[in-house]
């Protein structure tokens, strides 16, 4: 397994000369995530977050401050080229950026290339050719299964195969872009026939996004021992769901209009290299669970293929924002609730010869814990709408209403290392059109 290694860029004593970077909750120098930004001139270009600033990589490359082999990457308006670089080149680039932003001798030369985030507009990091959403959160799968199949919540294939479906890449949007309530078919329990109209059971799904780096040729599977080098980084992902549409349409082919109307991602790609210290062992399977088939099993992946990422979901209603009420935390959990690792997701996806490409995005599926406070969707928290959630203003929620804002947060941590976040992943629900 070719996992990135811990090096001097992860040193907890490392500090930056960029004001506000040290101790930043999301973007200290130990993170250095990549994104695409623009300023008033509207030109989209690659950047790296450091504190409350963005280092303009196009400018740094043009000034000869970055490896010459990556110059073509930073002349582009997406990160697809950077994502496709070999891991050895990405690591060299990270080390070069770390030196530029930590060594004070570079201050005068690099400072003009820093742009305050407040003056920037963020854009999708890559042209997303394909998007696949998995279902690897076993507690979520069990909780949802109990609502429909109390006696048999998990179908027999779940513990043998990483379940997934192909989603809609064209409707993935960046954090901050409003979500328009979708319309579609639903069949109320008391009705004899379906009706068409806005969803009445709008939900969120707390997920991690997995960005694909170097791809594979059509017909050439990705061995599990090689899967890590095909992952370039991670982001937050909210795969919004219309539960009433989903209940009506998912048989026999699975999600369609219930899922393809909007998915929200955080703007920054937290690199696989940055995540090196925050890898942990995959939780052991229950003794009665089957051993994964050989093509999905790798001892090193089981030893360090999981991620130490704390996850949180916050909600504010329009009334709460108008009255100055703080957001309500709906749940908190961890990415170690994944039954399958990100590497197993990649290997299974390509096991039939499917070709993955740089800039493809995989979703983990909803990541819920084993107790209600850690559930990653309203469908679980409200038991399918039966148990309302009370807000400080006296409002109640079973599913999302117009004006509600959802915000997902992620924080990595490990003993002896600096914690950092993934940046915001939020959207406000607007009325149906």
N, C-alpha and C positions, 0 to 999 in steps of 0.2 A: 504494500500500500504506500503510495507516494504522497503522504501528508506533508504540508509545509512545516518547516522547522522553526523553533524559537531561536531568535538571534538578538543582536544588539538593539534592533528597532523596538523590541518589547521591554527593554530595561525600564523598570518602574522609576528609576532615578533620572531617566532621560527627561530633559526639559526643553522648552522651545523659547526662542527669543520673541515669538509672536505674542503680543500682549493678549492675555485672556485665555491662552491655549492650555496652560498648566492648570489642571483641576477642572477643565471643562467637562460637563456631564456627558457630552456626546463625542466631541472631537478634539481630545488631547493628541499629542504627537504620536502616541502609541496606536492610534486608530488609522488615520490617513485614508479615509474612504474616497472613492472616485465618483464623480457625477458630471452632468452636462448642465452648463449655466449660460446665461446671456446677461448683458447689461443693456443700457439704453440704445446701443447701436443694433441690438437684436441678433447679433451674430452668436450662434451656439458653438460652444467650445468646451473641451474637457477641463475639469478642475479637480483639485483635492481640497477637502475641508480641513481646516486647521483653526481651532477655536471658533470665533465668529467671523472668520474670513475664508476666502477661497483663493488658493494659489492657481493662477492662470497657467495651465500647462502648455498651452500654445505659445505663450510669451516666453516661458522658461525654456522650452525646447528651441525656439528661434534664437535665443541668446546663448545656446550651446551648453546649458546647464544640465541637460538630461542625456541619457545614453543616445547616441546618434542612431542606433538601430531602431529606436522607437519614434523617430521624428515624424514618420508618416502617420502614426497613430494620433498624434496631437494636432494634426492639421485637419482632422475630421470633425464632423458635427455630432457623431455618436461614439460610444465606447466599444462598438463591435470589434474594431481592429485591436484595441488593447485587450479585450477579452480573449481574442484568439491567439495572443502571444504565448509562447511556451512559458511554463511556470518559472524557469530559471531566469528569463528576461523580466518577468513581472517582479520577481524578488529583487533583482538588481536595481530595478527602477524604484522600488519601495525604499531600498537602502540609500539610494541617491537622494530621494526626497527627504528622508529622515535627517541626513547630514545637512542638507540645505536649510532645513527649518529648525535645527538644533544648534548648529555651529554659528556663533555670533559673527564670525568673519564674513559670512554671506549676507548679513543683515542689509547693508546698503544696496547691494546688487539685487536682492530678491524682494525687498519691501515694496518697490513700485509694481510688482506683479501680483500683490495681494489686493483682493477686492472685498469690501465689506459685504457679508451675506445679505444685509438689509437692502443693498442696492442691486441685488441680483434676482433674476427669475430662473427657477430650476425647470428642467425638462426631463422627459423620459431618458434614462441613461443609454438605452440602446434601441435599435430597431429590433423589435421582438418578432422574430419570424414565426415562432410557435410557442404555445403555452399549454402546459399539462398540469392538471391539479390532481394530486394524490390524496390518499385517505389514510395516512399512517398514524394519526392520533388514535390510539386504541381506546382510550377512555371516551373520546367523542363518538367513535364508531359504536361502542357498547351502549352509550347513553341514548343515541339516536335509535339504535336497533331496539332498545327496550320500549320506546314509544310506539313502535309498529309491530314488534315481535317479542313480547315480554318473555316468552318461554325459550326463545332462540335468537338473542340479540345479534350475535356475530355469525355471519354465514360461514359455511365450512372452509371457503377458500381464503378467508382473511389472514390466517396465520401461516399460509403457504406462499401467498403472492402479494406484493405491494399493489394494492388496488389504485387505479387512477382513471381519469378520463381526459380527453382532449378538450380544452377550453377555447375561448375566443380571444386571440391576442389583440385584435383591433380595438377592443373596448377596455383595455388596461389603461388606467389614467394615474397621473401623479397625485401625491398627497396635496390636499387643498382644493382640488377641483370638485365642485358640487356633484352630488349623486342625484339624478332625476328619478323619482319613484317610477318603476317600470309598470307597464300594463301588460296583461296577458290573460290566458284562460285559467280559470280555477273552478272547482266544483265544490260549493259549500255542502256540508254533510246533509243538510235538509233538502237540498235541491235535487230534482230529477235529471237535470242537464247542466252542463257547465255554463258559466257566464264569462264575459270579457270585461276587463276593467283594471284599475290600479290594484296592485297587491295590497292586501290587508295584513300580511304577515312578513314584513320586511325584516331581515336579520343580517347580522354581520358574522364573519368567521375569522377568528384569530389564527393567522398562519405565518410561517416564514416562507420567503421566496428564495429559491436557489438559482443563481445565475450560472448558465453553462458557459464555459470557456472554450478551449479547443474542442472541436467536434470529432465525429467519426464518419467514415465513408459509408454510404448505403450498402447494407449487406455485411458490414463488419461490426460484430458485437463489441461491447466494452467490457473486458474482464473486471471482476470485482476488485482485484488487486491493483488495477490501473484507474479505477473510477475517480479517485480524489483529484487527479490532475485535470480532469474535465470540469471541475467546479471552480469558478473564478471568484465567487463571492455570494453574499447573502443580503436580503433586505426584509422589511416588514411587508406583509400582504394581507389585505382584507378582501376576501372573495365574497362579496355581498350575495345574499340569497333571498329569493322570493319563495318562502316555504309553502305557500298555498299553490303556486304554480308547480313547484317541485313534486308535491304529493300527487298531483293529477297527471303529470306528464312523464315521470321518471320510469315507469314500466312501459315498454320493455327495454328501452335503449339508454336510460339514464338521463343525467341533467341536460337541459337545453335552454329554454328561455328563462328558466329559474336562475340561471347562473351567468349567462353571457352578456348581460346588460351593462355591467360595470365591475371592474376590480381595481382597488386602490393599492398603490405601492409607495413605499418611502423612496425619496430621490437618490439616496446614496448607496453605492455598492460597497458594503463592508467586506474587504477582501479576504480570501481564504488565508492569505499570509498573515493578516492582522489577527485572525481567529486562532492561530496556532497554539497560544497558551490556554485557550478556553475549550480545548477538546477533552472529553471525559469518556469513560467506558460506557458502552451501550448497556442500559439496564438489563439484567439477566431475565430471561424468559421463565415463565412458570414451568415447574418440572413436568407438567402434563402437556406443555406445548410441543409441537413437532419441531425437529431440527430443520432449519431452512435447507432447501436443496443446495447442492454443492456449488452451483454457479452464483449463488447469493451469499456464500459463507466465506469469510476471511477473518482469521484470528486477530490480525492487527486492527481491522475495522471494528471488531467487537471491543477491542481494548481501548480505542481512542476515536471512534467514529461518531460519537454523540457530541452535542454542543451544550456548554453551560451558559444558557441564555435565559434570563428571567423575563417573563412576558406579562404585560398589564393591558387592561382595557378600561377606558374612561368614557363617560357620557355626560353631555350637557344638553338640556332642552333649550329652546329659544327663550322660554320664560326664565330659566336659570341664568342665562347670559344677560338678559335684560335687567335682572335684579342683582347681578353681581355675585351669584352663588358659585362656589367652586365646583369643579367637575366631580362627578361621583365615580369611584372605581367600581366597576362591575365585577371584575375578576382578576386574579393573578395566578400565573402558572409557570411552567418551565418547558423548554424545548426537549428535555429528556423524556417527555411523555410520548415521543415518537417510537412506535413499535419497530419500524424499519429505519435505518440510517439514510442520510442523503445519498451516500455512495450506493447503497442497495437500490434506491430509487433510480439512480442513473443507470446502473447495470441492468436492472430489469427493463427499463425503458428501451434500451438498445439491444436487449437479448435476442430479439427477433430480426435484428439487422436494421432497425429504424435508425436513420441518421439524425444526430443532434448537431446543432450549429451554434457558433459563438453568438451570444445574445438571446438564445432561447431561455425561457423562464419556466421553472417547475415550482409548484406550490406544494407544501407539505400536507395540506388539508388541515382542518381545524385541530388546534392543539389544546386539549382540555386535560386537566388533572383528574384525580380520583375523587375529589370532594367538591361540593357545589361552588365554593369560593374560587375554584380554579377552572370552572367551565368556560369554554371559549366561544359560546354563542347564546343568544337569548332563547333559542329553541330548547336548550338544556336548562338554562337558569330558571325559566318560567314553566318548565315541564310541559312544553308544547302550548303555552299560553294559559295554563291553568292557575299559575301562581304569580300574580303581578309583582313587579318590583316598585317600591315606593321611592320617590325622589324628594329632596329637601323642601321643595315648593308645594308638596302635597299631591303632585302629579303621580300617576302610576304608569308603568309600561309593561306590556307583555311582548310587544314587538315595537319596532321603531316608528316614530311619527314624524311628519314633516317638521323641519326645523331642528331636529335632533342632530347633534354632532358626535361622531364616534372618533376616538383617538386611540391608536395602538402604540405601545411603547415596548422597547426591548433593551435590556442591559446585560452585558457580559461581565463575568467576574470569575476570578480564580485566585487562590491564596498566593500572595507575593507578587501579584500583577495589578496594573491599573485597570479599574473598571471604566467602561465607556458605553455609549448608547448608539443606536442605529439612526437617530433623527426621527422626525415626526412622520406619522402615517394617519392622516385624518381626512374627513369629508363631512359636509353638512347635507342632510337630506332635503331635497326640494320637491314641491308637489309634482304630480304627474302632468304631462303635457297633453 
